[in-house]
Amino acid sequence: MPAPAFESADLTTAASRREARNTLWIELYQVVVRVGWIFKTETIIMPAVLDAVVDSGALRGLLPVLNRGGQSVPPLFVAGPLSRRRQKKWALVGTSLSMAAWFGILAVAWRPLAERRPDLLAALFLVLYALFSASNGVNQLVVASLQGKLISPGHRGRAMVVSVAVGSVLAIVAALLLLGPWLEEQNGFPKIFGATAAFFAIAAIMPLFLDEPADRHEHTATELPERRGISRAFAGWAAALRADRALVRLCLVAACFSAVLMLFPHYQAFARDRLGSGLGSLLTWVVVQNAATGIMSLVVGPMSDRRGTRIVLIWLVALSATTPLVVTLLSLLDHAVAVEWFSIVYAPLGLNPLTLKLFTNYALELAPAPAEHPRYVSIVGAALAVPFVLSPLIGLAVDAIGFRPVFIAGAAVIAVGAALAIRLPEPRCR
């Protein structure tokens, strides 16, 4: 017997209220994380931190490897257990606290090791950076799974606008008030790491307020219950890729886009080594990048809700190819002019966080069932990570043949990714 109309309306209203509440807390969580993130901006601050200890293109080339490897490999093994968790918000609390812990350790250890054993400090930094990247990768998988579970596809773009736009404004304010003065200090890095740890720890409070219903786990087509551990994980990945050709194409697009992420540590090194910029420029670049992210989110979010994630993803991947070309054009100018205009490089780099979010949102839409959300997101993350085995070679190539040929080759690879993305299907038409 069908439910009465008023009862159905009450259920719809209750579901809408629950979604609105959960959207608010997820947005607040991402805003606080974004403020903390500006103190460790991957494209600017982290390479500068390593260069302050040891200036090496090869070691700088390790940063993207540790970053994407940590963000992509652990989630592959966590995706299965996460999909079987009845509630996922507690995993978000745990990963947020672990992210805070690694930077807390670095804040405490920096000063004594910087004075006595810079070699050990460089090694510790790389180890902690790898551990942070692993925690962050699992964290992003949990956030994506919660978004897929608690926020409907037509509202995810709006949630991205709020979290990115508000987060960018507050992050820029924090950078101007705190990050700028600390970069000018001789021993300012411990304060920067401490602020990062503090904001990530504060963010860990937000998931406690999510109204997350418990899941009933059901086996899906890509799950093989008789398998266990790593063999089960590999079987699940292989089954998903065999079953969905669109997922394979998306992975190829993600692999090409990873060139953007492999090149970014070398931009600030180029400005410093070839153009003579100083640490004071880092603040300007951080502000420009975060402002670009916030402004572009106002367009990207509503457009992805209205027109679909696919078309916006194509354009963002294509526009990302402009960054290495802009750096190459600046290299042709007089150094005094190029260093004055170098901040424009970080405007298109502001597209990176949005593009990565859209890769996640598209993977969520492509997944055939909610239980497959963690697996699809983790597979795309792995596709982003696989090319990073070449990242140290890129650092060596920069040392051997110079920045310009490397940047032009990177732009070509990204453009290939945009061309492949054109033939991705629109999941909302299924």
C-alpha positions in Angstrom: 0.0 0.0 0.0 1.5 3.4 -1.0 2.5 5.8 1.8 0.1 8.8 2.3 1.2 12.0 0.5 1.7 13.9 3.8 4.0 11.1 5.1 6.1 11.2 1.9 6.4 15.0 2.2 7.5 14.7 5.8 10.2 12.2 4.8 11.4 14.5 2.0 11.5 17.4 4.3 13.5 15.4 6.9 15.9 14.3 4.2 16.4 17.8 3.0 17.1 19.1 6.5 19.6 16.3 7.1 21.4 17.1 3.8 21.5 20.8 4.6 22.9 20.2 8.0 25.6 17.7 6.7 26.4 20.1 3.8 27.0 22.9 6.3 29.4 20.9 8.5 31.3 19.4 5.5 31.7 23.0 4.2 32.9 24.2 7.6 35.4 21.4 7.8 36.8 22.2 4.3 37.0 25.9 5.1 39.1 25.3 8.2 41.3 22.8 6.4 41.8 25.3 3.6 43.0 28.0 6.1 45.5 25.5 7.5 46.6 24.5 4.0 47.7 27.9 3.0 50.6 27.6 5.5 51.8 24.5 3.6 50.9 25.4 0.0 52.3 22.5 -2.1 53.2 24.7 -5.0 55.1 27.3 -3.0 55.8 26.8 0.7 56.8 23.1 0.7 59.5 23.4 -2.0 60.8 26.5 -0.4 61.1 24.7 3.0 63.1 21.9 1.4 65.3 24.4 -0.5 66.0 26.2 2.8 67.6 23.0 4.0 69.2 21.6 0.8 68.9 23.1 -2.7 68.6 20.1 -5.0 66.5 19.6 -8.2 66.5 15.8 -7.6 65.3 16.1 -4.0 62.8 18.8 -5.1 61.6 16.3 -7.7 60.9 13.8 -4.8 58.2 16.1 -3.3 55.5 15.3 -6.0 56.4 11.6 -5.7 55.8 11.6 -2.0 52.8 13.9 -2.3 50.9 11.9 -5.0 52.2 8.5 -4.0 51.0 9.1 -0.4 47.7 10.5 -1.5 47.0 7.7 -4.0 48.5 4.4 -2.9 47.2 4.1 0.7 43.6 5.0 -0.4 43.6 2.0 -2.8 44.0 -0.3 0.2 41.7 1.6 2.5 38.8 1.9 -0.1 37.4 -1.5 0.5 37.4 -1.4 4.4 36.1 2.2 4.2 33.1 1.2 2.0 32.2 -1.5 4.6 32.2 1.0 7.5 28.8 1.7 8.7 29.8 5.3 9.6 32.7 7.2 8.0 32.8 10.4 10.1 35.0 8.8 12.7 37.6 8.0 10.1 37.6 11.7 9.1 38.3 12.7 12.7 41.2 10.2 12.9 42.8 11.3 9.6 42.5 15.0 10.5 44.3 14.4 13.8 47.0 12.4 12.1 47.6 15.2 9.6 47.9 17.6 12.5 50.4 15.3 14.3 53.0 15.1 11.5 53.2 18.9 11.3 53.3 19.2 15.1 56.3 16.9 15.1 58.0 19.0 12.4 57.4 22.2 14.3 59.1 20.8 17.4 62.0 19.2 15.7 62.8 22.0 13.2 64.9 24.4 15.2 67.3 22.0 17.0 68.0 20.0 13.9 68.3 23.1 11.6 71.2 24.3 13.9 73.0 21.0 14.4 72.1 18.5 11.7 70.5 19.9 8.6 71.1 16.6 6.8 68.9 14.8 9.4 66.4 17.6 9.1 66.1 17.1 5.4 65.5 13.4 5.9 63.0 13.9 8.6 61.1 16.5 6.5 60.8 14.1 3.6 59.6 11.2 5.9 57.1 13.4 7.7 55.9 14.8 4.4 55.4 11.3 3.1 53.4 10.3 6.2 51.3 13.5 5.9 50.6 12.8 2.3 49.4 9.3 3.2 47.1 10.6 5.9 45.9 13.3 3.6 45.2 10.8 0.8 43.0 8.7 3.1 41.4 11.9 4.5 40.4 13.0 1.0 39.0 9.6 0.3 36.9 9.8 3.4 35.7 13.3 2.6 34.7 12.2 -0.9 32.9 9.2 0.4 30.9 11.3 2.9 30.1 13.8 0.1 28.9 11.0 -2.1 26.8 9.6 0.8 25.4 12.9 2.3 25.3 15.4 -0.6 23.3 14.9 -3.8 25.2 15.3 -7.1 23.3 18.5 -8.0 24.4 20.2 -4.8 28.1 19.3 -4.7 29.1 22.2 -6.9 27.5 24.7 -4.5 29.2 23.0 -1.6 32.5 23.4 -3.4 31.8 27.1 -4.0 31.1 27.8 -0.4 34.0 25.9 1.0 36.6 27.1 -1.5 35.4 30.7 -1.8 35.0 31.3 1.9 38.1 29.2 2.7 40.2 31.2 0.2 39.2 34.6 1.7 39.9 33.5 5.2 43.2 31.7 4.1 44.4 34.9 2.4 43.6 36.9 5.6 45.6 34.4 7.6 48.5 34.6 5.2 48.6 38.3 5.3 48.4 38.5 9.1 50.6 35.5 10.0 52.4 33.8 7.1 53.9 37.0 5.7 55.6 38.0 8.9 56.8 34.5 9.7 58.4 34.1 6.3 60.4 37.2 7.0 61.7 35.8 10.3 64.9 33.8 10.4 63.3 31.0 12.3 59.7 31.3 11.2 59.2 27.8 9.8 58.3 26.2 13.2 55.5 28.8 13.6 54.2 28.0 10.1 54.2 24.3 10.9 52.5 24.8 14.3 49.7 26.9 12.7 49.1 24.2 10.1 48.9 21.5 12.8 46.5 23.7 14.9 44.0 24.3 12.0 44.0 20.6 11.1 43.3 19.7 14.7 40.4 22.2 14.9 39.0 20.8 11.7 38.8 17.3 13.4 36.0 18.6 15.6 33.6 19.4 12.7 32.8 15.8 11.7 31.4 15.1 15.2 28.4 17.2 14.2 27.5 15.2 11.0 24.1 13.5 11.0 25.4 10.4 9.2 23.0 7.4 9.0 24.6 4.0 9.4 25.1 2.0 6.2 24.1 -1.6 5.5 26.9 -3.1 3.6 26.0 -5.0 0.5 28.3 -6.8 -1.9 28.6 -5.2 -5.3 29.6 -6.5 -8.7 33.3 -5.6 -8.3 33.6 -7.1 -4.9 34.9 -10.7 -4.5 33.9 -11.8 -0.9 36.1 -14.9 -1.0 39.3 -12.9 -1.4 41.1 -11.1 1.4 43.7 -8.4 1.9 45.8 -7.2 -1.0 44.5 -9.9 -3.4 41.0 -8.8 -2.8 41.9 -5.1 -3.4 43.7 -5.9 -6.7 40.7 -8.0 -7.8 38.3 -5.2 -7.0 40.4 -2.6 -9.0 40.7 -4.9 -12.0 37.0 -5.8 -12.0 36.0 -2.1 -11.8 38.3 -1.2 -14.7 37.1 -4.1 -16.8 33.5 -3.2 -16.2 33.7 0.5 -17.0 35.6 1.8 -20.0 34.8 5.4 -19.0 36.7 4.8 -15.8 39.7 3.7 -17.9 39.5 6.9 -20.0 39.2 9.0 -16.9 42.3 7.4 -15.5 44.2 8.3 -18.7 43.1 11.9 -18.4 44.2 12.0 -14.8 47.6 10.5 -15.7 48.2 13.3 -18.2 47.0 15.9 -15.8 49.5 14.7 -13.3 52.2 16.6 -15.3 50.7 19.8 -13.8 51.5 18.5 -10.3 55.0 17.2 -11.2 56.1 20.6 -12.5 54.9 22.9 -9.8 57.9 22.5 -7.3 60.2 23.8 -10.1 58.4 27.2 -10.7 59.5 28.8 -7.5 63.0 27.4 -8.0 63.1 28.9 -11.5 62.1 32.3 -10.1 64.8 32.1 -7.4 67.6 30.6 -9.5 67.0 32.4 -12.8 65.2 35.6 -11.9 66.6 36.3 -8.4 63.3 36.4 -6.4 63.5 36.2 -2.6 61.4 34.7 0.1 59.3 37.8 0.3 57.8 36.8 -3.1 56.3 33.7 -1.6 53.5 35.5 0.2 52.4 37.3 -3.0 52.3 34.0 -4.9 50.4 32.3 -2.2 47.8 35.1 -2.1 47.5 35.1 -5.9 47.0 31.4 -6.2 44.4 31.3 -3.4 42.5 34.3 -4.7 42.4 32.7 -8.2 41.0 29.4 -6.6 38.3 31.3 -4.8 37.3 33.4 -7.7 37.2 30.5 -10.2 35.2 28.4 -7.8 32.3 30.9 -8.1 32.2 29.9 -11.8 33.2 26.3 -11.7 30.8 25.2 -8.9 27.5 26.5 -10.3 28.5 25.5 -13.9 29.2 21.9 -12.8 25.9 21.7 -11.0 24.0 23.2 -14.0 25.9 21.8 -17.0 27.5 18.7 -15.5 30.9 17.9 -14.1 32.3 16.5 -17.4 32.3 19.7 -19.5 33.9 21.7 -16.7 36.5 19.1 -16.1 37.5 19.2 -19.8 38.0 23.0 -19.7 40.0 23.0 -16.5 42.4 20.3 -17.7 42.9 22.3 -20.9 43.5 25.6 -19.1 46.0 23.9 -16.8 48.3 23.5 -19.8 48.8 27.3 -19.8 50.8 27.4 -16.6 54.1 25.9 -17.9 53.7 28.0 -21.1 53.4 31.2 -19.1 56.6 30.4 -17.3 58.3 29.6 -20.6 57.2 33.0 -22.1 58.4 34.8 -19.0 61.8 33.1 -19.4 62.2 34.9 -22.7 61.8 38.4 -21.1 64.4 40.5 -19.3 64.9 39.1 -15.8 63.9 42.4 -14.1 60.6 42.4 -16.0 59.9 38.7 -15.6 60.4 38.7 -11.8 57.9 41.5 -11.5 55.3 39.6 -13.5 56.0 36.1 -12.2 53.0 36.2 -9.8 50.7 35.6 -12.8 52.1 32.1 -13.1 50.1 31.2 -9.9 46.8 32.4 -11.2 46.3 29.3 -13.5 47.8 27.2 -10.7 44.8 28.2 -8.7 42.8 25.8 -10.9 44.6 22.8 -9.6 42.6 22.3 -6.4 39.3 22.8 -8.3 40.4 20.3 -11.0 41.3 17.7 -8.4 37.9 18.2 -6.7 36.2 17.7 -10.1 38.1 14.5 -10.8 36.7 13.3 -7.5 33.1 14.5 -8.2 33.2 13.0 -11.7 34.4 9.6 -10.2 31.5 9.8 -7.7 29.0 10.3 -10.5 30.6 7.6 -12.6 30.4 4.9 -9.9 27.4 2.6 -10.4 26.5 2.5 -6.7 27.3 4.4 -3.5 29.3 1.4 -2.2 31.6 1.8 -5.2 32.4 5.5 -4.4 35.6 4.8 -2.4 36.9 2.4 -5.0 36.3 4.7 -8.0 37.8 7.7 -6.2 40.9 5.7 -5.1 41.4 4.3 -8.6 41.4 7.8 -10.1 43.8 8.9 -7.4 46.1 6.0 -8.3 46.0 7.1 -11.9 47.2 10.5 -10.8 50.0 9.0 -8.9 51.5 6.4 -11.3 53.3 8.9 -13.6 55.0 10.4 -10.5 57.7 7.7 -10.7 59.1 10.1 -13.4 59.2 13.1 -11.1 62.8 12.7 -9.9 63.8 12.3 -13.6 62.1 15.7 -14.3 64.2 17.2 -11.5 67.3 15.7 -13.0 66.2 17.0 -16.5 65.8 20.5 -15.1 69.3 20.3 -13.7 70.7 18.9 -17.0 68.9 20.6 -19.9 67.2 23.6 -18.2 63.7 24.6 -17.3 62.3 25.6 -20.7 62.3 22.2 -22.6 60.8 20.5 -19.5 58.0 23.0 -19.2 57.1 22.8 -22.9 57.0 19.0 -22.8 54.8 19.2 -19.7 52.3 21.5 -21.4 52.0 19.1 -24.4 51.2 16.1 -22.1 48.5 18.1 -20.3 47.0 19.1 -23.6 46.8 15.4 -24.6 44.8 14.8 -21.4 42.3 17.5 -22.3 41.8 15.9 -25.8 41.2 12.5 -24.2 38.7 14.1 -21.8 36.4 15.3 -24.7 35.2 11.7 -25.2 34.2 11.1 -21.5 30.5 10.3 -21.1 28.1 12.5 -19.2 27.0 10.3 -16.2 23.9 12.3 -15.6 22.5 11.2 -19.0 22.6 7.6 -18.0 
